[in-house]
Amino acid sequence: MAFLDNLKRSASTGEIILQRGGREVEFKKMQNRFSLRLKQGSVKTADALQSLCGPVDVSMRHIESLRVAQMDVFEVDDRTKLDNSMQILRASPHVDVVSHVYRLGESLSSEVIPTGIMTIQFKPEAKAREREKILEEFGLEVLEDLDFLPDGYFVKTTKQSTMNPLKTALKLQQYKEIRIAEPDIAFKVDYLHRPANPLYKHQWYLNNSGNQLSSIAGADVRAEEAWDITTGSRYIVICLIDDGFDLGDSRFNALGKIVASRDFKGSDFSQDEDLDLDGHGTACAGLALAKEDGQGIVGLAPKCAFMPITMPANITDRLFVAMFQHAMNENADVICCCWKARAEYFPLSTAMNAIIKKVAGEGRRNKKGCPILFAAGNDSSPLDGAKNDIHWLNGFAVHPDVIAVGASNSRDRQSSYSNWGPELAVCAPAGGGSNARSMVAAGARDSVGANSQFDGTSGAASIASGLAALILSVKPELGSAQVREIMMETADKIDPERGQYKDGHSPIYGHGRINAHRALKRAVQF
C-alpha cells in the first residue's frame, strides 16, 4: 500500500499497515485507550496524572502499568476526546511519551503499545551524512548499535519528532536509504501450560510401562535407556526464560547447578497483576533438569546446569533482544521458551528475528550455535495459517532456527490443545486429550506445592530442551543445526494412522515424538 494511501487510511479508520519482520501487520487503534511514560516516576491514578500534568477535560481511569516499558495505560469514557487529551498531555514538560494503544489485526487479545523506540537498518551504501540527515529529520536519538543486525540501530523518538513511531516507521520505509524501520512494541505473553507425589513412578513421560490408567506402554521418551549413556554434564547449561523460579527448591539448589541468573523484571515500577505466580517457570525447569534428590520428580537432564532468566508478563521487542543477548554472553548451551505473544497473529520484528539467528548460529563457547526451543502453543490452531477465518501466526515457533515443539499424550496421540503445522520440528510428551493422563511437574513450594499437575506444550518443550542438553553432554562439539537434526532424525513416528506423515514429517507431530535413547546413540556416532 502506498504511503499516502496508508496515511489516509490511518486518519480515517485508525488503522495502519506496516512491515514487521518481512510480514504485513495491521495495527488497529483502540479508540478509548492511551499510554504514557513520564520523564521521572509513574502515575497510578487519573487524579495523580492531572495533578502533575494539568487538567484534562475527560473522565479517565488507570488500567495497568507496564514495568519494562515504564508506561501507564489509561482508558477514557468519551472516545471523542481521546486525541485532544493526548495532545494536552504531550505538551506537559513532565511527559516523555504519549501513545495510542493498538490491536494487531482482528485479535481482541493482542493489545500492543509503541514504546517510542524503533529499529532502523540502513542499506550498506547509505553514507554517514545521509544517515545523520534522516535521523535529524525525524528527531531520532541513537540508543544502541546492533552487532547482530548489520547497519542496524535502536533509536528513540524525541520532542523534535513530529509523528508517532508507527507513522515514522511507515514514512521511513519509503526512503531509499532504509532497509528496515520498525517500531518497538510492548506486548503481553501467555505462558503455555494448563494447570491441572514426589514419586518417579508417576512420571509416565520418562518411562511409561502402560500399567497406569489411560496410558500405553512406550508412550515416553525412553529416559532410562538414555540415562545409561548420560544423565547430563554440569558443563552444559540450559537457559530457561520464564515468569520466575523457586531457586531455593532442593532440586535446583546444589553446588554449581545455577549459573548466571538474571532478573529482567526490573525495579518495582508496578505490581504486575498479569504475572502468573503459580510456578510455571519452576515447573518447566523441573521437567528439564531437576536433580535427583530422593524427594520429588527428576528432570530429563538432571546433572546439567541451569541459567534462570526471569521475565515480566509484558515485554518489548528490545527486552526480548536483551534476554537473548544475556544468554549468549553467558554461554548458554540450550535456550528454552515456553510462552508466546498474546495474539493470534504475531510476526517477530527484524531485530527479534536477527538475534535468534545470531544466537542459534554463533552462540555457545564453541561458536557453533545454541539450540533454541519454543513451545508450539495451546490454541489447537496452525502455527502459520487460517482457522475459522482467522490467520494465526506464532512468529517465535516458525522462525527457521527455532525447534518448535508440539505435545503428545500418554497414549502417543496428539494432546488436544497442541498447535500444528509444517514448521513443527518434533513433539514430546505432555498431558491432555481424551482418555489421557496429566503430567507431574515440580511447582513452587509456597503456592501449588512441590509437585503439581501440569499440561501444555510448555511441558513438552521443557522435556525436549533436556534432550538437547543430553545430546550436547555426550557430544559438546556439535552445533545447533546438528542437535536439531539428531532430535528429528531419531524421533518415533507415533500415531501413523492419524499423523498424516509425508516424507517423514507430520503436521501434527513434526518428525515424531522424541526418543532420548536413540538420539544419544546417534549423537555418539555423529
N, C-alpha and C positions, 0 to 999 in steps of 0.2 A: 504494500500500500504506500503511495506517495506521501511524502512528509506533510504537505499542506492538507491533503485529504484526511490523514490521520489526526492532524491537529484540529481540524474542523469537527471530526468525529468526537474528539475528546471534549471540545467545547459544548457540543450539543447533547451528548449522551453520557459524558463522564467516563468513557471507555478509551483506552489507548492500547495499541498493539506494538509490542517490542520484540526484538530478537534477544533470546536468553539461551546461551549455550548452543546456538545454532537452531533453536526452535522458536516458533512464534508463540508468544504468550499474550493473552488478552487480560489487561488489568482493568477491573471494573470498580469505579469509585463508589464507596459506601456514602450515602447521602446524608448520614446523620452522625458520623464519627470523624474525629481528627486526633492527631497525636502531636506531642511537642516535647522538646528537650530544652531544659534550662541551661544557661551557662554555668550555673552552680546549683547543686541541690536538686530537689524534686518537689512536686506538689501532689497531695493525695486527695484533695477536695476541690470543688469548684470555688468555694469561698476563698481558700488559700490562693488559688490561681488568680482570682480577680483582685485580691488584696495586694498581690505582688505586681501584677501587670496592668491593673486598671479595670474599670467596669466593662463588661461585655453584655450587650443587650439581648441575651438569650438565656434560658434556663438550661443548665447542663449538669452532668454528674460524672464522677470519675469511674472508669470501667476497670482498668488494670494498669499495672506498671511492668515495663519490660526491662529486666535487670541489665542484660548485656548492652542493649541499645541505649539504656538510660533514658527511656521515653515513657511518658504517661499518656494513656488513651482516655479521651472524654467522649461522651455522647450528648448531643443537643436534642432538645424536644422539638424545635422548629427548624426543619431542614432547610427552609428558605433563607435562614440567617447564618448557615454554616460558613460560607465563603467570606462573608463580611466579618464574622467573628474571628476567623483565622487571620485576616488582614490586620485586624486590630492587634492581635497577639504578636504577629510578626514585627510590628513596629516597636514592641517593647524592648528596651535595652537589656532586659533580663533573659530574653528568649534566644536560644541558639538556632533551633529548627522547629518549624511547624509543617506538618504534612497531613495529607488526606490518608485515610485507611482504605485499602483496596481488597477486592477478592479476585482470585485467579479464575477467569472463565465463569462457568456456571456453578462452580463449587461453593456451597454455602458455608463450609467449614474452613475455608482457606484464607483467612484474613492475613494480609501481609502489609508491612509498613516500610516505605523507603526511609532509610536511616540518615540520608544526607551524604552518604559515602558512595562512591562509584568505582567501578573497574574500567580503566581505559587501556587499550592496547593500540599503539601506533603501528603503522606499517613501517617496515625497516628503512624504507627510503625517505621517510619523513625526517627532515633536518631539525636540529635542536631549536632553531629560531622559529620554525613552523609550529613545533610542539608548544613552545612557550607562548606563542601568539594565540593559539587555541585555548590554552589554559587561562590566559588573561581575559580573552573574550567572554568566557563563561564563568569567570570568577572562581576558578577551581584551585584548591591548595593541594599540593602533593604530600601525601602521608607516608607512602612506602613504595620503594622499587620492588618489583616482584621477580625474584630469581627463578621461579617456576613458570613464568609467563614472559617470554622474550618481548622487550619493549613495552611491558605492562606495568601499570601503576595503580595503587589505591589513591584516589583523590577525594576531596571533600568540598562540598558547596560552601560558600561563604556569604556574607551580607552583600557582596558585589554580584552574586548570582541572581539573575533576573527571572529564571524559570525553575520549577521544581525538578528533582532528579530524573523523573520519568520523561518529562518534556526535553530536558537537557540531553538525556541519552538518545531520545528519538531524533533530535536535530544532529547530534554528533555522528549518529550512524549514517548520515548523508555525506559526511566530509570525506574527501578522497584520501586524506592523511590517516584516517581512523580505520582500524580493522575491527575493534570491539569497543562498544560503550554500553555498559550495563549498570543499572542501579543496584546497590547492595540493599537487600530487603531483610527485615526481621520476620521470622515465621515460626510457627509452633510445630513441635514434633510429637508424634504418637509413639509410645513405647509398645512394642509389638508382642504383647502377651495377653493371655486371658486367665486372670487369677481363678482359680477354680474354687516307726519313723526313722529316725536315723538308722535305717536298715538298708544295706546294699541290695538285699533280695527284692526290694520294691523298685529298683532302677532297671526296669524291663528294657529300656532303650540301650543299655550297655550289654545285657545278657538276658535274652528272652527265651526261657525254657518252654513257654507255652502252657505252664501249669497254673497261670492266673486267669481269672475270668476275663473274657473279651481280649484275648491275646493269642497269637500263634507263634509256635517255636521258630526262632530265627529272624523275627522281625526286630532286629537290633543292629548295632554297628560292629559286632564281633570284637568287643573290647578285651575280653580275657585273652584271646589268642594274640591280639596286638600287644598286650602288656607283657607277654612272654618275650617280645622283641625289645620294647622300651616302655617305660611309664613317663618318659619325658626327661628333659635336661634343664637344670636351673639356668643354663646359659641361653635358653630360648625363652623369649619374653612375649606373652600375649597381652596386647593392649586392648582393654575394653573401654569404650566411650559410652557413658550411660548416666542415669539420673543420680546415682550415689551408691556407695558401697559401705558395708559394715566391715571395716578393716580390722576390727577387734575380734571378729569371728575366728575361732581356733583353726578353721580350715585355711585361712589366709595368713594368720598371724604367726609366721615362722621365720627363722633366720634366712635372710636373702630372698624371701618369697616376693615381697613387694618392692618394686623399684620405680623411681622417677614418677611418683604420683603427682597429679596436678588437678587443682580445682578451678574450673573456668566459670563458676557461678558468680564470681566477683564479690564485691563488698555487699553488705546488707542493704542494698538500694531499695529493695522491697521484699515483702513476703510473697513468694511466687506461689499463688494459690493453685496453679495448674500443675505443679510438680507432683509426680507420682511417688508417694513416700512408702509404698508397700514392699520395697525391697527388690525392685526389678533388676537393678544393676547387680546386687548381691546374688540373686538367683542365677543370672546369666553367668557370672563369674564362677559360681559353684559348679554349674554344668560343665564349664570349660576346664577348670583347673583346681577345684577343691582338693586339698591334700588328704591323704588317709589319716584320720585322727581317731578312729575307733568309736566315733560318736555319731556321725551323720553320713551324708552321701559323699561320694568320691567323684571327682571330675574325670573326664576322659584323659587329660594330660596332668596328672596330679603333681608331678615333680617340676613342671615348668614354672617360670616366674610370671609375675602379674604386674602390669602397669595400669593402674586405675586412673582414668580421666573422667572427672565429674563435670557434667554439662547441665545447664538450665533447660527448662521446657520451652523457652523462647530463645532461639538462636538467630544469628545473622550469617550471611554468606562469609563475611570476614572472620567471624568466630570459628566457623567450620574450618576455614583455611588454617587458623591459628592452632586448632586442636591437632590437625594432621601434621602441621609443622613440628609441634612439640613431640608427637610420636616418632617422627622421622629423626629429629635431632637427638632423641634419647635412644635411638637404635631399636625400636620395637621390631620384633620379628614377624608378628601377626597382628592385624587390627581387626576387631570385630565390632560392628554397629548393629544393634537390634532395635532399630527405630526407623521412621520415615517422616517426611513432612506431612502435616495435617492438611492434605489437599488431594483431591482425586488426580489432578494434572499438575505435576511439579517438575519441570526441567531444571537441571542444575545450571548455575551460572558458568561462564567461561572460566572464572577463577577456581571454582569448585572442581570442575572437570580437570583443569590443569594440575591442581595439587594432588588429586587422586592419581593421575597419570604419572606424576613425578615420584610419588611415594611408592607406587606399585612397580615402577621401572628402575628406581635408583635407591630405594630405601635399604635398611639393614647395614650392618657393618661391612658386608662384602659388596655393597652397592649393586646387588643383583635383583633387588626389588623385594618389597614386603607384601605378602598376600593380604588382600583386603576383602573381608566378608561382610555382606549386608543381608539382613533378613528380607525375604521377599514381600512380606506384608500379609495382613489378616483380613483382607477385604473380599476374598473369593472373587477376584477380578483380574483382568490381564495386567501384566507389568507395563505394557505399552500397546493399547488397543481399545476398542469400543465394547461397551456393555451397557445395555439399556439406554442407548443413545447418548451415553457419556463417554468421552475419551479419557481413559485412565493412563497415567504415566508416573511411574516411580523412578525418577531420574537417578537416584543412587543405585538401585538394583540393576538398571540397564546399562550402566557405564561399562564399556568393554573390558576394563581392567579389574572389575569387581567380580567376586564369586558370589552370585546370588543364590540364596539357599531357601528352598521350599520345605514343607513339612509333610512327613508321612506318619502313620499312626502304628499302634501296637498290633495291627493286623496287616501291615505292609500295604495299606491303602492310603489314598490322599486324605490328609486332615481337611475337614470340610471347609475351613476358612482360608486355606493357603492360596496365595496368588499364583498365577501361572503365566507361561509364555515361552517363546523361543529363547529368551535371554536367560532363563533359569539354568544354572550350572549343574546343581545337584540338589537332592533333598536329604534330610536327616530326620530321625525320629522326633516326634513331639506329640502331645496329646491331641485329642479331638476327633470327632466323627462318630457316626452311629456305631454302637457296639464296640467301642474302643476305650482305652484307658487314658487317664491323665498322667502327666509326668510328675515325678517327685524331684524338687529342686531346693537348694539352700535359699533361705529367706532371711530377712532382717530379724535379729534376735528380739528386738524390742517392739516389733509390730506383728508380723504374721508368724513368728516363731522360727525355730532353727531349720525347719523343713516346711515346704508348702507345696500345694498342687499348682502346677504351672504349665499352661498350654499356650501355644502360639509359635509362630516362626522364629521368635526370639530364642526359644529353646533349641530349635533346630540349628540356627546359625551359631549359637554358643558351642554346641557339641561339635559342629563342623570346624570351628576355629581350633578346638582341642586337637582334632585330627591334623590340621595344617601344622600345628606346633609339634606333634609327634613325628611327622614326616621330616621336619627340619631338625629334630633331635637326632635322628639317625643319619641324616644327610644335610648338614648345615650349609654346604656349598651350593645347594640348589637355589634357583631364582624363583620369583613368584609365579611366573608362567609355567614353570616345571611342576611346582606344587599343585597348581590348578589342574594341569594335565593329568597328574597322577591321581588326584581325587576323582576326576571324571572318568578316567580310563578304567579304574578298579571298582567303580560303583556297581551295585547289584541292580539289574533291570527288573524291578519288582512290578507286580500287577500288569503283566503283559497284555491281558485281555482288555483292560481299560486305559492303559498307558499311552496309546497312540504313538508308539515308538516309530521313528523314521530315521534311518541312518544312525541308529544308536542313541537318539535323543527323543525325549518325551516332553511335550509342553507342560505336562503335569508334574513330572518327577525330575526333569532335567536329564542328566545322563544316568540317573538312578539314585538309590539310597546308598549313602557312603558305607564302605566296608573298610574299617580301620586295619584289619589284619592283612587283607590283600594290598592295601595302599602301602603299608610299611614294607612288605615283601618286595613290592615293585620299587620303592624308594631305595632300598638296599642295593638293588640291581641297576639302578638308573645310571 
